[in-house]
Amino acid sequence: MGLDDKVGNKGEGLGGKIKEGLGKATGDQSLEAEGHKDQTKASLKDAGENIKDAFKKGDR
């Protein structure tokens, strides 16, 4: 997995945490849900990259 992908996924996850926290603090359920969705999307991207990395290591 490229460093850019790792940083991007972590940034997206962190942004999601911030959105979720702001949503909880302000009572905005829509923002809270969007933050949770962003975190889930970042986690799925990481998982996909890890699978690709595992296959690349198997080719060596």
MOBEL-V494985 format. One record per residue. N is the residue number from 1. RES is the residue in three letters. PHI is phi in radians with two decimals (NA if undefined). D_FIRST is the distance of its C-alpha to the first C-alpha in Angstrom with 2 decimals. Layout:
# MOBEL-V494985
n=N res=RES phi=PHI d_first=D_FIRST
n=N res=RES phi=PHI d_first=D_FIRST
This chain:
# MOBEL-V494985
n=1 res=MET phi=NA d_first=0.00
n=2 res=GLY phi=-1.29 d_first=3.76
n=3 res=LEU phi=-1.05 d_first=6.55
n=4 res=ASP phi=-1.05 d_first=8.35
n=5 res=ASP phi=-1.13 d_first=6.59
n=6 res=LYS phi=-1.05 d_first=7.03
n=7 res=VAL phi=-1.12 d_first=10.42
n=8 res=GLY phi=-1.08 d_first=11.36
n=9 res=ASN phi=-1.15 d_first=10.96
n=10 res=LYS phi=-1.15 d_first=12.85
n=11 res=GLY phi=-1.11 d_first=15.31
n=12 res=GLU phi=-1.14 d_first=16.00
n=13 res=GLY phi=-1.13 d_first=16.63
n=14 res=LEU phi=-1.14 d_first=18.86
n=15 res=GLY phi=-1.04 d_first=20.68
n=16 res=GLY phi=-1.13 d_first=21.33
n=17 res=LYS phi=-1.09 d_first=22.80
n=18 res=ILE phi=-1.12 d_first=25.00
n=19 res=LYS phi=-1.05 d_first=26.19
n=20 res=GLU phi=-1.09 d_first=26.97
n=21 res=GLY phi=-1.10 d_first=28.87
n=22 res=LEU phi=-1.12 d_first=30.80
n=23 res=GLY phi=-1.09 d_first=31.66
n=24 res=LYS phi=-1.13 d_first=33.02
n=25 res=ALA phi=-1.15 d_first=34.92
n=26 res=THR phi=-1.74 d_first=36.54
n=27 res=GLY phi=1.36 d_first=37.07
n=28 res=ASP phi=-1.58 d_first=35.03
n=29 res=GLN phi=-1.13 d_first=33.73
n=30 res=SER phi=-1.13 d_first=32.04
n=31 res=LEU phi=-1.15 d_first=29.93
n=32 res=GLU phi=-1.07 d_first=29.20
n=33 res=ALA phi=-1.15 d_first=28.06
n=34 res=GLU phi=-1.11 d_first=25.89
n=35 res=GLY phi=-1.10 d_first=24.17
n=36 res=HIS phi=-1.10 d_first=23.65
n=37 res=LYS phi=-1.09 d_first=22.26
n=38 res=ASP phi=-1.08 d_first=19.72
n=39 res=GLN phi=-1.13 d_first=18.58
n=40 res=THR phi=-1.12 d_first=18.41
n=41 res=LYS phi=-1.08 d_first=16.42
n=42 res=ALA phi=-1.13 d_first=13.76
n=43 res=SER phi=-1.13 d_first=13.79
n=44 res=LEU phi=-1.16 d_first=13.57
n=45 res=LYS phi=-1.10 d_first=10.54
n=46 res=ASP phi=-1.05 d_first=8.80
n=47 res=ALA phi=-1.07 d_first=10.49
n=48 res=GLY phi=-1.09 d_first=9.51
n=49 res=GLU phi=-1.16 d_first=5.72
n=50 res=ASN phi=-1.13 d_first=7.09
n=51 res=ILE phi=-1.14 d_first=9.47
n=52 res=LYS phi=-1.05 d_first=7.53
n=53 res=ASP phi=-1.08 d_first=6.13
n=54 res=ALA phi=-1.10 d_first=9.82
n=55 res=PHE phi=-1.21 d_first=11.22
n=56 res=LYS phi=-1.11 d_first=9.70
n=57 res=LYS phi=-1.15 d_first=11.17
n=58 res=GLY phi=-1.22 d_first=14.27
n=59 res=ASP phi=-1.41 d_first=14.81
n=60 res=ARG phi=-1.36 d_first=15.37
